[in-house]
Amino acid sequence: MNLSRLEIVLVRPETPRNVGSVARAGRNFGVERICVVGSPAILADGSARATAHGAEDILDRIRFCADLEAALSPHVFAVGTANRVRKGKLPPLELPHTVVPELADASRGGTCALVFGPESRGLTDLELGRCTRLLRFPTEVDQPSLNLSQAVLLALQECWRSAKGWSQASPPGIAVADVLSADFRDSPPTFAEFDLLLGKLENLMDRTGFRPYAGDPESFRLAARRSLSRGRFERRDLRTLLTIAKSLERLPHLPPQG
């Protein structure tokens, strides 16, 4: 696990003190990059600095984005956090012992995101659908939700353990599997590059009159991202698919764009 390539992404955080506590947790476990999807006003009243305790400089370097798409665009892998999912097209919720080794492999090929939703309601289905893997932390069933900074702390500790070579904790009765590291001869594509491919595919389908999922493009994107994320794509794989899509766009029987 390359901790310097991890970024904590907070989507519309509601409590400034939690943002400060997240910065402190990042300093605790060696992950000092934070992106906030939302307004810089979250830091305005100074309460975030009060809870940062020695990590105020991390707050000063926060990257602000208007939406999750922009936040994820430079990354090659994203782990979304949730305690439940509502749409069958989303990837399944998985435990840390299965997600963290994949995240560790991905961090060798590019930057990665750990994505957390707002305190009151978590990430939406569309936001979860943008992530490569979905992570949940097991808790007592009568209290499944965690405070934002607590969830970040648990995730970062798992990443830190991986970086230090500690064995992953597994549920009772499950043997620790050997995890094969990906051999990235070429770096994996970013989310922005994946979106470029999806845009080409949607354009081709539109020009041929094909309307998947009853004309619901967001449902198509959820399913497509889930399918594409199962493979260990490299940039050269994506370039091959883009070349195919561009060639199909030039076929004379297709109606013009627009």
N, C-alpha and C positions, 0 to 999 in steps of 0.2 A: 504494500500500500504506500503510495506516494502522497503523504499528507499535504505537501505544498501545492498539489494539484486539485485539492478539494475546495469547493466553495459552498458555504451555507446559504441557501436561498430562502428568505422569509417572504411569504406571499401575503401582502396586506396585513402586517402585524398590527394589533390593536392597542397594545400596552407598551409604552416606552421602556418601562422597567424590565420587561421581558427581553427587549432588544439588548439592553445592557448586560443582562444575565447570560444571553447567548454569546456575546463578545467575551465574557469572562470564561465561559465553558470552552470557547475556541482557543483561548490562551492556555487553558488547562491541558488541552489535548493536541496542541500543535496545528490547529486549523484556523488560520487567521484571516481568511477571506470571507466577507459577508456581502451578499447582494440583497437588497430590499426591493420588492415589487410594491411600489407605493411612493408616497410623498416624503421628501426629506423633513417635513414638519414633524415626523414621528420623534425626531431628536430635539425639537425646539425647546421643550420645557426643562431640559437638563436632567430629568429623572433617570434617563438611560445611563448617563455618566455616573450617577450615584450608585448604580448596581454593577457597573463594569469592573470596579475594583482592580486597577492595574492594567486594564485592557482598553483604556480610553482611546489609545492610538488606533485600535481596530475600528472603533466607531468612526474615527476621522477618515478612514479609508473605505467606508461602505460605498459600494456601487449601487446606484439607484436606477431602476428600470420602470417603464410604464406598464409592462405586462410580462407574463411568464415566457412568452415566445422570445422576447428580447433577452430576458435573463438567461435562457438556456442556449441561445444561439451559438455561443463560442464553445460549448461543452460537447463531449462525445458520449456521455453516459449520465443519466439522471435517476436518482432514487427518490421516489415520492413516498411520503409517510401517511398512513391512515389506520384507523381501527376497523373500518368496514368499507366495502365498495358496493355500489348499487346497480352498476351496468355490466352485463355479461361480456361486453366487448373489451373490458379493461383487463390488463394482466392480473393474475391472482395475487392476493396478499401473501407474502412470504416472510419467514423468520430470519433473524440476522445471520444464522449459520449458513444459509444458502445465498443470501444477497451479498454479504460483505466480501466473500472471495471473488465474486464477479466484479464488484466495484474495485477491488484491489488490482485485478487484471486490467480493467479499463483505465485505471489511473496511470498505468505505465505507458499508455498510448496517447493520452491527452487529458485535458481538465474535465472534472466531473462535478456534479451538483448533488447536494442533499437538500431536498425540497420539503418545506414545512408550511402548512396552511395557517390561516388566522385562528386565533384562540377559540372563538365562539363556534365555528362550524367546520374548520378544516378545509382541505382542498376540494374543489368541485370535481365532478366526474371528468369534465373536459381538461382540467389541469392535471388530474391523475393520468389521463390518457396521453399526455405529452411526455410522461416519464418512461424510462426503459424498464425499471423494476419498481414494484410497490412493496414497502416494508412495514411490518407491524411489530410492536413489542408486546409479548404476552403479559397479561395482567390478570388480576382477579376479575371474574366476569361481571360482578356488580359495580365495578369502577373501571371501565375500559379506557377512558380518556386520560391523557397526561397533559400537564401544563406544558406550554410551548418550550420553555427553557429546559424543562426536565426531559422532554423528548429529544431535544438537540443534544443534551448531555449524554443520554444513553447511546445515541447514534455515534457520537464522536468517540466515546470510550471504546465501542466495538471497532471503529476504524483505527484507533490508536493501538489497541491490542494486536490487530492484524499487522500494523506497521512494525511493531516491536517483536513480531514473531511468536506471540502467544497463540496457543491453540484456541480455536473457536469453540465456545460453549454450545453444546447440542442438546435438544430435548431428550428426556429419558427414553432409552430404548433405541436411539438412532446413533449408529456408528458415525464417526467423523470420516467423511469420504475424502479420498485424494482429489485435490483440485488441480487440474492441469492449467498451467499458465498459457495465455494466448501468445502466440508468436507474431507480434505485429511487425511484419516486414514494412508495412506502410501504415501511417497513422490512421485511426478510425475516423469516419466522417463526423462532422459536428451536426447538431440539430438543425442549424440553418441549411446545411447541405442536404440533409434528409428532406427538409421542407421544400427545397428546390425540386427534388425528384418527385415528391407528391404533387406539387403544382403542375409539373409536366404531365403526370399520369391523369390528373383530373381534367386538364385541358384536352388530352386525347379522348377521354371518355365523353366529354361534353361535345366534341366535334363529331363523334360517331353516333351521338344520340343515346348513349348508354347512361342510365341513371341508377347507380348502385344505391342500395338502402333507401329505396323510394325517394330518390332525389335529396337525401340528407347527407350533405358533404361532411359534416362533422363526424357522423357515425362511420363513414368510410375512412376518414383519417384515423379515428381511434383503432379500427380494425387493421388498417395498413401499418400503423406504427407498431402495433402489437406483433404483427407478423414479421416485419423487418427487424425488430429488436431481438428476435430469437436467434438470428445468425450473428456471427462475429464479422461484421462488415468492415472492410478496409476502404480507404478512399478510392483505390483502384477498382473495387467492386462497384462502388457508386458511380464512378466515371463510366464503367461499362454500361450500366443501366441507363444513365443519362444519354449516352451515345445512341442506344437503341431507341429511346423515346424521341430524340431529336430526328433520327432517321425516319421514324413513323410519321412525325409531323410533316415531313416533306413529301409524303405520298400524294400523288395528284388527285386521288378520289376523295380525299378528306376536304370538307368545307374549310374555308379560311377562318382564322381566329377572329372572334368578335362577331 
